[in-house]
Amino acid sequence: MLAICWKPRASTHRRLSVDEMTRRGVRLLNKYGLFLECVWCHQTWSPRLRRDHTLPQRFWECPNRCNW
């Protein structure tokens, strides 16, 4: 199963499974380049990684605010 690792702080880790991303209305297009797609409006985006190479909080939110 593919999961995206999200580390909001240095001491905690969170993984979003494919099922969790589907519930949020997001589909992973490319696991290497980290391109996401909104299942409602089909907007694609790539979240910017932080300086410590982790994903920002709420990286799954559609730029068109479909799943906020």
C-alpha positions as CSV (number, residue, x, y, z in Angstrom):
1,M,0.0,0.0,0.0
2,L,1.3,3.4,-0.9
3,A,1.3,6.0,1.8
4,I,2.6,9.6,2.0
5,C,4.6,10.5,5.0
6,W,3.8,13.8,6.6
7,K,5.9,15.1,9.5
8,P,4.4,18.3,11.0
9,R,6.9,18.6,13.8
10,A,10.2,16.9,14.4
11,S,8.8,14.5,17.0
12,T,5.6,13.3,15.2
13,H,5.0,11.4,12.0
14,R,1.8,10.9,10.1
15,R,1.1,8.7,7.1
16,L,-1.9,9.1,4.8
17,S,-3.0,5.9,3.2
18,V,-4.7,5.9,-0.2
19,D,-8.1,5.4,1.6
20,E,-7.5,8.5,3.8
21,M,-6.5,10.6,0.8
22,T,-9.6,9.4,-1.1
23,R,-11.8,10.5,1.9
24,R,-10.1,13.9,1.6
25,G,-10.9,14.1,-2.1
26,V,-7.3,13.8,-3.3
27,R,-5.6,11.4,-5.6
28,L,-1.9,10.8,-5.9
29,L,-0.8,11.1,-9.5
30,N,3.0,10.6,-9.2
31,K,4.6,9.4,-6.0
32,Y,8.1,10.5,-7.0
33,G,7.3,14.1,-8.1
34,L,4.4,14.3,-5.6
35,F,1.7,15.5,-7.8
36,L,-1.8,15.5,-6.3
37,E,-5.2,15.8,-8.0
38,C,-8.6,16.9,-6.6
39,V,-11.2,14.3,-7.4
40,W,-13.9,17.0,-7.7
41,C,-12.5,19.7,-9.9
42,H,-9.4,17.8,-11.3
43,Q,-7.0,20.6,-10.3
44,T,-3.5,19.3,-10.0
45,W,-0.8,20.7,-7.7
46,S,2.5,19.8,-6.1
47,P,3.0,20.9,-2.4
48,R,6.2,22.7,-1.6
49,L,8.4,20.8,0.8
50,R,9.7,22.5,3.9
51,R,13.4,23.1,4.4
52,D,13.6,19.8,6.3
53,H,12.1,18.0,3.2
54,T,8.8,17.2,4.9
55,L,5.3,18.0,3.7
56,P,3.5,21.1,5.0
57,Q,0.4,20.7,7.2
58,R,-2.8,20.1,5.2
59,F,-0.8,19.5,2.0
60,W,-3.8,17.7,0.6
61,E,-6.0,20.8,0.4
62,C,-7.1,21.7,-3.2
63,P,-6.0,25.2,-4.4
64,N,-9.6,25.7,-5.5
65,R,-10.8,25.0,-1.9
66,C,-12.9,22.0,-2.9
67,N,-11.9,19.9,0.1
68,W,-11.2,22.6,2.8
